[in-house]
Amino acid sequence: MPIAEDPEPHPTSDSPNGSGADDPFDRLVLDDEFVKAATIKERSGRSRVLAARWKRQPPPESQPWRPPTELRRRRFGRKRKTVSPWGVERRRSRDWQTPLFVVLAGALVVAGLNVDRLHGWYTSNVADGPTEAPETAVPTAAPPTLAPDTPTADHPWAGSPAAVWPSGADAIVLPQAQAVGVFDQDEVAAQLKTVKDFLVAANLDPKTLAGGTPQAALDLLGGKSREEAEDGLAHPGGTSDPSDWASRFNPRTAIPAGDVVKLQGRTSFEADGKDGMVVHTDYTFVYAVLPGPDAGKLTPSPSQDPAPSGLAAGATPGAEPAVWTGAVSGSTEVTREIVRRVIDFRFYDPAKYDVEPGKLNFSHTNSYFGNSLCGVHDGWLEPDFPVVTSDGTEPRDGGTMDPYNRSKPLPDGTGKCGTVTRT
């Protein structure tokens, strides 16, 4: 009886039951002689692939077939190039590492020979770069105190918290406009842009900083605000001083150390309760300046506070312009003037008030000047350079103030002189 591992015997003609037929493969031997005697031979896989490819795209007759390993020399080159079986050149992988290493090695050598210049580049382009975002709310504390460092013309922000503040017009970021009072969203957006244009023209324009007339800022003012601003420029004094809204340095006493102005602050807006709108701006501008030929030789007139101090706050009624006594300052050190301006602009309902479209109107202004000569109201910002020393006789009843601290509101101008804790 057959078992599962044993195959059943194949039935033949000699089987007991007499069924079946002779198996033609029963006595077949698959040896070499049998294989060589085969009349049909199967082609290889490569032969079939090439036949199918050449059937669609026959190889060019002008370029005979070459083996894959054949190398052909360039006519004017030293290296030989590899070609494919169809005569197509095979691209070599270029050696890009060696030139890169040579360049890096050369850069390291140059850097090693110019360590001081490399440090200066880093300080001016990285360490002094804007890394702090503009304000979106009132800060909770003053900026940290940095290690003392002497500012120079190459590094004017050394040792100043403003080194990481943003700079230029991009630092004035406007809030998202929305309908307020009688003004729709587009009108509010246009008014906010006008406010920014004024702040830029009055506080950042290089021509204005160098002592020029802030004409672009004047052109954005309307009505009484423009009249008072023009009168202050023509006749600066304690009651009307253009430095309350524009930053201008007298080239005889102070020269801006470059075009970069650091600033930090914010802009907001709200309804005024009379179908109009009020835009609030609160910005601290930091200017780096070099002494001019007459720096340190400004003498206040008898009607002004008698001596310079670190802080000039507000305006003194009745003050007369200062007078100059000449002489050239011997200081080459850069100093910084820190100006914080809180200015509100009012936009009236044109249906109720006679207004000029697209013009600004001052609603409230308040400015504090850190490291500025006290009691001087000549229409310019007058920095207190290190060469200017005090004999200790002037009144300093204004207390002390950190000009970089934006976590506290500005007090109302009192006309008193104080001292800044840092510049």
FENLIN-V283933 format. One record per helix or strand of 3 or more residues. SS is the DSSP state (hx for helix, st for strand). FROM is the first residue (numbers start at 0). TO is the last residue. Records with the same first field share a line. If there is no record, write none. Layout:
# FENLIN-V283933
SS->FROM-TO + FROM-TO
This chain:
# FENLIN-V283933
hx->31-35 + 44-55 + 95-112 + 114-126 + 160-163 + 168-170 + 184-202 + 205-208 + 214-217 + 222-233 + 241-243
st->70-72 + 79-82 + 253-255 + 261-270 + 276-290 + 310-312 + 334-346 + 361-369 + 416-419
